[in-house]
Amino acid sequence: MTEPTILCPKCTTEIRLTESLAAPLIAATRQQFEQQLAQKDQDIAQREQDLREQQKQLQAAQRSLEEQIAQQVAAQLHTERQRIISEESQKAKQAAANELDSKTRELAELNDVLKERDAKLAEAQQAQAELIKNNANLTMPSAN
C-alpha cells in the first residue's frame, strides 16, 4: 500500500504522509467537517423552527380571516333579514290597506243599495197605504 504524499508549496518537494504526520491534518479536517456538519444541522433546525413559526402565524391569520368572514357574513345576513322583514312588512301593510279600501268601497256600495231599497220600500209602503186607503174608501160607501 502506498502512502499518500503532498507537495511542498515552496520547494515542491514530495513529502510522504505518515500516520504521525497525517493524524493532525486528518483530525483538523475531521473537526472542520464536523463543525460544518453541526452548523448545517443547526441551520436546518433553525429553518425548521422558522417554518413552524410561519405555519403557526399562517394558521392564526387563517383563523382570524375565517372569523372576520364569518362576522361579515353574519352581519350581511342580519342586514338582509332586516331588509326582507321590512319589505314584507311594507307589502303586508299595503295589502291590508288595499283590502281595507276595497271593503270600505264595498260597504259604501252596499249602503247605497240599502238606501235605494229603503227608498223603494218606503215608496212601496206608501203605495200600499194609498191602495189600502183607496180600497177602504171604495168599500166604505157601499156599506152605507
ChimeraX commands (.cxc) that place a marker at each C-alpha (Angstrom):
marker #1 position 0.00,0.00,0.00 radius 0.5
marker #1 position 1.38,3.35,-0.97 radius 0.5
marker #1 position 1.36,6.16,1.48 radius 0.5
marker #1 position -0.18,9.43,0.47 radius 0.5
marker #1 position 2.12,12.30,-0.38 radius 0.5
marker #1 position 1.84,16.05,-0.52 radius 0.5
marker #1 position 3.95,18.60,-2.38 radius 0.5
marker #1 position 5.62,21.42,-0.53 radius 0.5
marker #1 position 4.21,24.67,-1.90 radius 0.5
marker #1 position 7.64,26.39,-1.67 radius 0.5
marker #1 position 10.15,23.86,-2.79 radius 0.5
marker #1 position 7.83,21.39,-4.50 radius 0.5
marker #1 position 9.42,18.54,-2.64 radius 0.5
marker #1 position 7.29,15.46,-2.28 radius 0.5
marker #1 position 6.65,14.64,1.37 radius 0.5
marker #1 position 5.24,11.27,2.36 radius 0.5
marker #1 position 2.44,11.45,4.83 radius 0.5
marker #1 position 2.89,9.01,7.59 radius 0.5
marker #1 position 0.27,8.39,10.15 radius 0.5
marker #1 position 2.02,10.62,12.62 radius 0.5
marker #1 position 2.10,13.48,10.10 radius 0.5
marker #1 position -1.39,12.83,8.68 radius 0.5
marker #1 position -3.18,12.36,12.03 radius 0.5
marker #1 position -3.25,16.06,12.97 radius 0.5
marker #1 position -4.31,17.00,9.42 radius 0.5
marker #1 position -7.00,14.33,9.41 radius 0.5
marker #1 position -8.14,15.38,12.89 radius 0.5
marker #1 position -8.22,19.04,11.87 radius 0.5
marker #1 position -10.08,18.21,8.66 radius 0.5
marker #1 position -12.46,15.94,10.58 radius 0.5
marker #1 position -13.06,18.67,13.15 radius 0.5
marker #1 position -13.65,21.20,10.38 radius 0.5
marker #1 position -16.15,18.89,8.64 radius 0.5
marker #1 position -17.86,18.07,11.94 radius 0.5
marker #1 position -18.17,21.79,12.67 radius 0.5
marker #1 position -19.58,22.37,9.20 radius 0.5
marker #1 position -21.96,19.45,9.66 radius 0.5
marker #1 position -23.01,20.73,13.09 radius 0.5
marker #1 position -23.50,24.21,11.63 radius 0.5
marker #1 position -25.63,22.79,8.81 radius 0.5
marker #1 position -27.65,20.75,11.32 radius 0.5
marker #1 position -28.11,23.89,13.38 radius 0.5
marker #1 position -29.12,25.87,10.26 radius 0.5
marker #1 position -31.62,23.14,9.29 radius 0.5
marker #1 position -33.03,23.08,12.83 radius 0.5
marker #1 position -33.35,26.88,12.74 radius 0.5
marker #1 position -35.09,26.73,9.36 radius 0.5
marker #1 position -37.47,24.08,10.65 radius 0.5
marker #1 position -38.20,26.24,13.71 radius 0.5
marker #1 position -38.76,29.27,11.45 radius 0.5
marker #1 position -41.07,27.20,9.24 radius 0.5
marker #1 position -43.04,26.02,12.28 radius 0.5
marker #1 position -43.36,29.63,13.45 radius 0.5
marker #1 position -44.50,30.72,10.00 radius 0.5
marker #1 position -47.00,27.85,9.91 radius 0.5
marker #1 position -48.38,28.90,13.31 radius 0.5
marker #1 position -48.65,32.51,12.12 radius 0.5
marker #1 position -50.38,31.41,8.93 radius 0.5
marker #1 position -52.83,29.27,10.89 radius 0.5
marker #1 position -53.54,32.16,13.25 radius 0.5
marker #1 position -54.02,34.51,10.30 radius 0.5
marker #1 position -56.31,31.97,8.61 radius 0.5
marker #1 position -58.40,31.60,11.78 radius 0.5
marker #1 position -58.59,35.37,12.09 radius 0.5
marker #1 position -59.61,35.71,8.46 radius 0.5
marker #1 position -62.24,32.98,8.84 radius 0.5
marker #1 position -63.63,34.74,11.91 radius 0.5
marker #1 position -63.77,38.05,10.06 radius 0.5
marker #1 position -65.52,36.39,7.13 radius 0.5
marker #1 position -67.98,34.70,9.48 radius 0.5
marker #1 position -68.70,38.03,11.18 radius 0.5
marker #1 position -69.17,39.78,7.85 radius 0.5
marker #1 position -71.46,37.02,6.61 radius 0.5
marker #1 position -73.46,37.20,9.84 radius 0.5
marker #1 position -73.71,40.99,9.56 radius 0.5
marker #1 position -74.81,40.76,5.92 radius 0.5
marker #1 position -77.28,38.03,6.78 radius 0.5
marker #1 position -78.71,40.15,9.60 radius 0.5
marker #1 position -78.95,43.19,7.31 radius 0.5
marker #1 position -80.56,41.15,4.56 radius 0.5
marker #1 position -83.05,39.63,7.00 radius 0.5
marker #1 position -83.96,43.08,8.30 radius 0.5
marker #1 position -84.41,44.33,4.73 radius 0.5
marker #1 position -86.61,41.35,3.85 radius 0.5
marker #1 position -88.66,41.78,7.03 radius 0.5
marker #1 position -89.10,45.45,6.25 radius 0.5
marker #1 position -90.13,44.75,2.65 radius 0.5
marker #1 position -92.56,42.01,3.66 radius 0.5
marker #1 position -93.99,44.20,6.41 radius 0.5
marker #1 position -94.47,47.01,3.90 radius 0.5
marker #1 position -96.12,44.60,1.46 radius 0.5
marker #1 position -98.41,43.29,4.20 radius 0.5
marker #1 position -99.36,46.85,5.23 radius 0.5
marker #1 position -100.05,47.75,1.61 radius 0.5
marker #1 position -102.14,44.62,1.11 radius 0.5
marker #1 position -104.09,45.36,4.30 radius 0.5
marker #1 position -104.61,48.97,3.21 radius 0.5
marker #1 position -105.79,47.82,-0.21 radius 0.5
marker #1 position -108.15,45.31,1.36 radius 0.5
marker #1 position -109.45,47.95,3.77 radius 0.5
marker #1 position -110.05,50.36,0.87 radius 0.5
marker #1 position -111.82,47.61,-1.03 radius 0.5
marker #1 position -114.00,46.74,1.95 radius 0.5
marker #1 position -114.75,50.45,2.52 radius 0.5
marker #1 position -115.83,50.85,-1.11 radius 0.5
marker #1 position -117.89,47.67,-0.89 radius 0.5
marker #1 position -119.54,48.93,2.33 radius 0.5
marker #1 position -120.33,52.28,0.69 radius 0.5
marker #1 position -121.85,50.47,-2.30 radius 0.5
marker #1 position -123.89,48.25,0.00 radius 0.5
marker #1 position -125.06,51.33,1.95 radius 0.5
marker #1 position -126.12,52.95,-1.33 radius 0.5
marker #1 position -128.01,49.78,-2.32 radius 0.5
marker #1 position -129.61,49.68,1.13 radius 0.5
marker #1 position -130.69,53.34,0.84 radius 0.5
marker #1 position -132.16,52.63,-2.58 radius 0.5
marker #1 position -134.04,49.64,-1.23 radius 0.5
marker #1 position -135.21,51.61,1.79 radius 0.5
marker #1 position -136.46,54.33,-0.53 radius 0.5
marker #1 position -138.20,51.76,-2.75 radius 0.5
marker #1 position -139.63,50.06,0.32 radius 0.5
marker #1 position -140.90,53.38,1.59 radius 0.5
marker #1 position -142.43,54.08,-1.82 radius 0.5
marker #1 position -143.97,50.60,-1.90 radius 0.5
marker #1 position -145.31,51.04,1.62 radius 0.5
marker #1 position -146.69,54.45,0.65 radius 0.5
marker #1 position -148.29,52.96,-2.45 radius 0.5
marker #1 position -149.69,50.06,-0.41 radius 0.5
marker #1 position -151.07,52.50,2.15 radius 0.5
marker #1 position -152.64,54.52,-0.67 radius 0.5
marker #1 position -154.05,51.34,-2.15 radius 0.5
marker #1 position -155.46,50.20,1.16 radius 0.5
marker #1 position -156.95,53.65,1.72 radius 0.5
marker #1 position -158.48,53.65,-1.75 radius 0.5
marker #1 position -159.86,50.14,-1.21 radius 0.5
marker #1 position -161.22,51.21,2.13 radius 0.5
marker #1 position -162.84,54.26,0.55 radius 0.5
marker #1 position -164.34,52.13,-2.16 radius 0.5
marker #1 position -165.69,49.56,0.18 radius 0.5
marker #1 position -166.97,52.07,2.66 radius 0.5
marker #1 position -169.53,53.88,0.51 radius 0.5
marker #1 position -171.09,50.62,-0.45 radius 0.5
marker #1 position -171.56,49.77,3.21 radius 0.5
marker #1 position -173.63,52.88,3.65 radius 0.5
marker link #1:1,2 radius 0.2
marker link #1:2,3 radius 0.2
marker link #1:3,4 radius 0.2
marker link #1:4,5 radius 0.2
marker link #1:5,6 radius 0.2
marker link #1:6,7 radius 0.2
marker link #1:7,8 radius 0.2
marker link #1:8,9 radius 0.2
marker link #1:9,10 radius 0.2
marker link #1:10,11 radius 0.2
marker link #1:11,12 radius 0.2
marker link #1:12,13 radius 0.2
marker link #1:13,14 radius 0.2
marker link #1:14,15 radius 0.2
marker link #1:15,16 radius 0.2
marker link #1:16,17 radius 0.2
marker link #1:17,18 radius 0.2
marker link #1:18,19 radius 0.2
marker link #1:19,20 radius 0.2
marker link #1:20,21 radius 0.2
marker link #1:21,22 radius 0.2
marker link #1:22,23 radius 0.2
marker link #1:23,24 radius 0.2
marker link #1:24,25 radius 0.2
marker link #1:25,26 radius 0.2
marker link #1:26,27 radius 0.2
marker link #1:27,28 radius 0.2
marker link #1:28,29 radius 0.2
marker link #1:29,30 radius 0.2
marker link #1:30,31 radius 0.2
marker link #1:31,32 radius 0.2
marker link #1:32,33 radius 0.2
marker link #1:33,34 radius 0.2
marker link #1:34,35 radius 0.2
marker link #1:35,36 radius 0.2
marker link #1:36,37 radius 0.2
marker link #1:37,38 radius 0.2
marker link #1:38,39 radius 0.2
marker link #1:39,40 radius 0.2
marker link #1:40,41 radius 0.2
marker link #1:41,42 radius 0.2
marker link #1:42,43 radius 0.2
marker link #1:43,44 radius 0.2
marker link #1:44,45 radius 0.2
marker link #1:45,46 radius 0.2
marker link #1:46,47 radius 0.2
marker link #1:47,48 radius 0.2
marker link #1:48,49 radius 0.2
marker link #1:49,50 radius 0.2
marker link #1:50,51 radius 0.2
marker link #1:51,52 radius 0.2
marker link #1:52,53 radius 0.2
marker link #1:53,54 radius 0.2
marker link #1:54,55 radius 0.2
marker link #1:55,56 radius 0.2
marker link #1:56,57 radius 0.2
marker link #1:57,58 radius 0.2
marker link #1:58,59 radius 0.2
marker link #1:59,60 radius 0.2
marker link #1:60,61 radius 0.2
marker link #1:61,62 radius 0.2
marker link #1:62,63 radius 0.2
marker link #1:63,64 radius 0.2
marker link #1:64,65 radius 0.2
marker link #1:65,66 radius 0.2
marker link #1:66,67 radius 0.2
marker link #1:67,68 radius 0.2
marker link #1:68,69 radius 0.2
marker link #1:69,70 radius 0.2
marker link #1:70,71 radius 0.2
marker link #1:71,72 radius 0.2
marker link #1:72,73 radius 0.2
marker link #1:73,74 radius 0.2
marker link #1:74,75 radius 0.2
marker link #1:75,76 radius 0.2
marker link #1:76,77 radius 0.2
marker link #1:77,78 radius 0.2
marker link #1:78,79 radius 0.2
marker link #1:79,80 radius 0.2
marker link #1:80,81 radius 0.2
marker link #1:81,82 radius 0.2
marker link #1:82,83 radius 0.2
marker link #1:83,84 radius 0.2
marker link #1:84,85 radius 0.2
marker link #1:85,86 radius 0.2
marker link #1:86,87 radius 0.2
marker link #1:87,88 radius 0.2
marker link #1:88,89 radius 0.2
marker link #1:89,90 radius 0.2
marker link #1:90,91 radius 0.2
marker link #1:91,92 radius 0.2
marker link #1:92,93 radius 0.2
marker link #1:93,94 radius 0.2
marker link #1:94,95 radius 0.2
marker link #1:95,96 radius 0.2
marker link #1:96,97 radius 0.2
marker link #1:97,98 radius 0.2
marker link #1:98,99 radius 0.2
marker link #1:99,100 radius 0.2
marker link #1:100,101 radius 0.2
marker link #1:101,102 radius 0.2
marker link #1:102,103 radius 0.2
marker link #1:103,104 radius 0.2
marker link #1:104,105 radius 0.2
marker link #1:105,106 radius 0.2
marker link #1:106,107 radius 0.2
marker link #1:107,108 radius 0.2
marker link #1:108,109 radius 0.2
marker link #1:109,110 radius 0.2
marker link #1:110,111 radius 0.2
marker link #1:111,112 radius 0.2
marker link #1:112,113 radius 0.2
marker link #1:113,114 radius 0.2
marker link #1:114,115 radius 0.2
marker link #1:115,116 radius 0.2
marker link #1:116,117 radius 0.2
marker link #1:117,118 radius 0.2
marker link #1:118,119 radius 0.2
marker link #1:119,120 radius 0.2
marker link #1:120,121 radius 0.2
marker link #1:121,122 radius 0.2
marker link #1:122,123 radius 0.2
marker link #1:123,124 radius 0.2
marker link #1:124,125 radius 0.2
marker link #1:125,126 radius 0.2
marker link #1:126,127 radius 0.2
marker link #1:127,128 radius 0.2
marker link #1:128,129 radius 0.2
marker link #1:129,130 radius 0.2
marker link #1:130,131 radius 0.2
marker link #1:131,132 radius 0.2
marker link #1:132,133 radius 0.2
marker link #1:133,134 radius 0.2
marker link #1:134,135 radius 0.2
marker link #1:135,136 radius 0.2
marker link #1:136,137 radius 0.2
marker link #1:137,138 radius 0.2
marker link #1:138,139 radius 0.2
marker link #1:139,140 radius 0.2
marker link #1:140,141 radius 0.2
marker link #1:141,142 radius 0.2
marker link #1:142,143 radius 0.2
marker link #1:143,144 radius 0.2
view
